[in-house]
């Protein structure tokens, strides 16, 4: 699907407010956000409504505090409100409106086949997830993305099916509501504005795509329409949809932007996760961090100091891949395999690197912790920008559905 006319290179991503973030969040998500904010028009949001899809009971009392603690971690980690729009999902009511409208056209069978649906029910078996909100959360996620006409959504491989569902919902919406009365007549009138040569080329490209399936015809038509000064944005969008045999592009089909997620082991060797109770928080107590890292399990074959080990069997080795340089890793690998160093020796460079990183983050966080109004003002400004952008999309959606009375 071609991008909408004049569409910025926009990225949308959100996180559930679970409170203070840990090293897994930092190396798995936040570092990617920090890089992307220099390349894309980024919208990063607190997904507080998504938190309610699984934590709709007593946990709601902690959501408010968790929101602010998480945003402080974002800012302390390096997410820049001058480069990205930071906001809270529930402060932008257009998310709920688009979610409702999209739910009217999304088949239940599409939602039931989402891989995480049954997986989450199995993992959270102690909770009653037989709710409309839990079944429909992929629709809310699609609304979150399409409300800002995002062209990219940063995800890990396990989240790609969610982006594909978003594309399917966008495609269905555009098919149902992109064909206004007199659609083909309007498209032909717009083609006339391309000039004799431009119109001939456009028709040839349309034939190449619709009859022979030539994908490069889409890109060439995009360039043709983008460079034509005689077309309005609405006419360009009309012709983008027309060349594919569809209607006007109202909601953008986003693409998954696969991001590298560092494998961050928890203190027990398993994946770092709050549900496992094995995390190191970004703003953790230094004494606790050092104590817990020293007690972290290593290669089980190294029972005694002079037993040789295998770094590939040691969760501490995964932390070395994140925190230490090549020379240190070579020293650890040789020392471990030959029993030239002990596990305590191996851990010390990690302890030093993690404490140094956390000290810098904690210092930046202090500014925001000591002045809560600073954080709330940043979010208030971001929410205002998000609402303005979201309302532009909703104006188009309401008009397309003929409910803009």
Buried (B, 14 or more C-beta within 10 A) or exposed (E): BBBBBEBBEBBBBBBBBBBBBBBBBBBBBBBBBBBBBEEBBBBBBBBBBBBBBBBBEEBEEBBEEBBBBBBBBBBBBBBBBEBBBBBBBBBBEBBBBBBEBBBEBBEEEBBEEBEBBEEBBEEBEEBEBEBEBBBBBBBBBBBBBBBBBBBBBBBBEEBBBBBBBBBBBBBBBBBBBBBEEEBEEBBEEBBEBBEEEBBEBBEEBBEBBBEEEEEEBBEBBBEBBBEBEEBEEEBBBBBBBBBBEBBBBBBBBBBBBEBEBBBBBBBBBEBBEBEEEBBBBBBBEEEEBBEBBEEBBBBEEBEEEEEEBEBEEBBBBBBBEBBBEEEBBEBBBEBBEEBEBBBEBBBEBBBEBBBEBBEEBBEBBEEBBEEEEEBEEBBEBBBBBBBEBBBBBBEBBBEBBEEEE
